[in-house]
C-alpha cells in the first residue's frame, strides 16, 4: 500500500509538472477586440473538471462553456487538469514544484493554515487592491451584499478567491434520502420517517425483493461522506463534524449520540442492509446501484440523483418511481435536527490567482466577468439562442438542455453549456434550479429535505486567523483520520462498540478540545462583527 501511494504521487507529479511545462494552448479566443480583458497572451488555469461535464467531454477545451468564456473575454486559456478525485494530492505536488499556473480553482478554505497562510507562503495573491481596481462587477455585488462580503474574507480581511455564491435560500438545500416509491407500494410500506421505519423498509427490500445493498451512499472522498449532512446520524442528535448547540460548539464523533449511531449501523451492516462496499462507494457506484435495482435507497441530490435516475429508469420500467424521504428521526413526531444545508458561500469552487502570475490583471478581469450581467447569463444559462432563449424577460432553457437530442441528462447538458449545476466564479441563479428541477418529484424533494432545524445548528462561515488555522488544521488532520478509522472499524465489526470510549480518549489526546475552542473563538468573532 505504501509503495502504491508513492507511485501514485509520482504519477501525479509527472502529469502536473509536465502539463505546466509543456502543454500547448488548447483554445484560441475569437473576437478579442470585444473584450476588456483581451491581451493576446495565454493564461493557465488549473482545475478539476466537474463529473457531469467529464462524463460527456473529458477535457476542458472540448466543453462549449469554456470555449465561449474565452471568446467573450478575449483570453486564451491553457487548462491544467488533475486526475479525477485527486485534486488535493495534485495541488500539493504542484505547489511543491514551484511551477504555478495563473489561476487555481480549489477549495482554498481547507488549505493547511487557511488561505491567509497560502497568501503569506507566496502561493496565491491577496486580491483586495486588484478587486478594487479591476473587478467592478464583484466589487459592486459585495457592496450590495455585506453579509456575503463578510464571509469571503479571511480573519485578517484578505480577499483570496473569486467566489461561488448561492444567490437564493432555495439553492442551499438539494440533497437528502431517496427511496424507491414503487417498491414501497408493492410491499405496502409507508415512506419511512423514523429509524424503526427505515429498518423495516430496508429489511423488507432485502428479504422480499432480494435487494443486495438496500441502502447505499457516498464514501468518497472519505468514509461515511454521504451521511455528513445528518442523515441517520442526525436522529441521535449529533453530526459527523462540528455543529452549534445552545451557543456551544460541539464535535459529534465524541458525543454519546455518535456511539448510538455506530451501534445502529453496525447492526444494519451485519444484517446486509447497508452496501457491503461502504468504504469505497463513489458516484458511479451509486448511479449503477440505484439504476440496476441493486439498491433501493440512497442519500443523494435532487438533480444528479432523482433527476438523472428517474427518466432513465422509466424508459426500462414505466412503473419505477424515486421519491424523497424526510431526514430520519428517532421517534415519530420529532423534527429532524440536521439535514443538508449550506451557507451562501461554502468555499468550494473559488478561483485564486497565483502569486507568480505575470497576468494577474488579465486574470482578475476575466474572473470578474461572471459577476456582471452578461457573465451571469453565461454562467447560469449558457448561450442565448443555443442553450436558452428569453421569454417574458426571463432566460429559459431550450430543448438542447431539457430534452437533449443526444439523450444527455439535463445535469450533463447544463454542464456542457454553463456552470449553473456546479461551482465556479459567479453567483448562482435560482431560475436555474426552477427549470432544472423539471420533475415534480425533484421540487417535492427540496421541500421535504428543507423541513429540518439544520439552520439552527449550523456553524456560520467563520474565518480563522493564520495561527488558528495552522493549529486547527494540524489537529483535525489526525482527528479526521481517526474518526474515519473508528467509524469503519466499529461499523464493520472489527472493533466492538465498547471501544468507542477508548477512541474518545484518543481524540482528547489529539487535542480535540483545543480544536473546539478554536472554532468557538472564530464563531464569537464572527458574531461580534
C-alpha positions, 0 to 999 in steps of 0.5 A: 500500500505504501509503495502504491501511494508513492507511485501514485504521487509520482504519477501525479507529479509527472502529469502536473509538472509536465502539463505546466511545462509543456502543454500547448494552448488548447483554445484560441479566443475569437473576437478579442477586440470585444473584450476588456480583458483581451491581451493576446497572451495565454493564461493557465488555469488549473482545475478539476473538471466537474463529473457531469461535464467529464462524463460527456467531454473529458477535457476542458477545451472540448466543453462549449462553456469554456470555449465561449468564456474565452471568446467573450473575454478575449483570453486564451486559456491553457487548462491544467487538469488533475486526475479525477478525485485527486485534486488535493494530492495534485495541488500539493505536488504542484505547489511543491514544484514551484511551477504555478499556473495563473489561476487555481480553482480549489477549495482554498478554505481547507488549505493547511493554515487557511488561505491567509497562510497560502497568501503569506507562503507566496502561493496565491495573491491577496486580491483586495487592491486588484478587486478594487481596481479591476473587478467592478462587477464583484466589487459592486455585488459585495457592496450590495451584499455585506453579509456575503462580503463578510464571509469571503474574507479571511480573519485578517480581511484578505480577499483570496478567491473569486467566489461561488455564491448561492444567490437564493435560500432555495439553492442551499438545500438539494440533497437528502434520502431517496427511496424507491416509491414503487417498491414501497407500494408493492410491499405496502410500506409507508415512506419511512420517517423514523429509524424503526421505519427505515429498518423495516423498509430496508429489511423488507427490500432485502428479504422480499425483493432480494435487494443486495445493498438496500441502502447505499451512499457516498464514501468518497472522498472519505468514509461515511461522506454521504451521511455528513449532512445528518442523515441517520446520524442526525436522529441521535442528535449529533453530526459527523463534524462540528455543529452549534448547540445552545451557543456551544460548539460541539464535535459529534464523533465524541458525543454519546449520540455518535456511539448510538449511531455506530451501534445502529449501523453496525447492526444494519451492516451485519444484517446486509442492509447497508452496501457491503462496499461502504468504504469505497462507494463513489458516484458511479457506484451509486448511479449503477446501484440505484439504476440496476435495482441493486439498491433501493435507497440512497442519500443523494441530490435532487438533480444528479440523483432523482433527476438523472435516475428517474427518466432513465429508469422509466424508459426500462420500467414505466412503473419505477418511481424515486421519491424523497424521504424526510431526514430520519428521526428517532421517534415519530413526531420529532423534527429532524435536527440536521439535514443538508444545508449550506451557507451562501458561500461554502468555499468550494469552487473559488478561483485564486490567482497565483502569486507568480502570475505575470497576468494577474490583471488579465486574470482578475478581469476575466474572473470578474466577468461572471459577476456582471450581467452578461457573465451571469447569463453565461454562467447560469444559462449558457448561450442565448439562442443555443442553450436558452432563449428569453421569454417574458424577460426571463432566460429559459432553457431550450430543448438542447438542455431539457430534452437533449437530442443526444439523450444527455441528462439535463445535469450533463447538458447544463454542464456542457453549456454553463456552470449553473449545476456546479461551482465556479466564479459567479453567483448562482441563479435560482431560475436555474434550479426552477427549470432544472428541477423539471420533475415534480418529484425533484421540487417535492424533494427540496421541500421535504429535505428543507423541513429540518432545524439544520439552520439552527445548528449550523456553524456560520462561515467563520474565518480563522486567523493564520495561527488558528488555522495552522493549529486547527488544521494540524489537529483535525488532520489526525482527528479526521483520520481517526474518526474515519478509522473508528467509524469503519472499524466499529461499523464493520465489526472489527472493533466492538462498540465498547471501544468507542470510549477508548477512541474518545480518549484518543481524540482528547489526546489529539487535542480535540478540545483545543480544536473546539475552542478554536472554532468557538473563538472564530464563531464569537468573532464572527458574531461580534462583527 
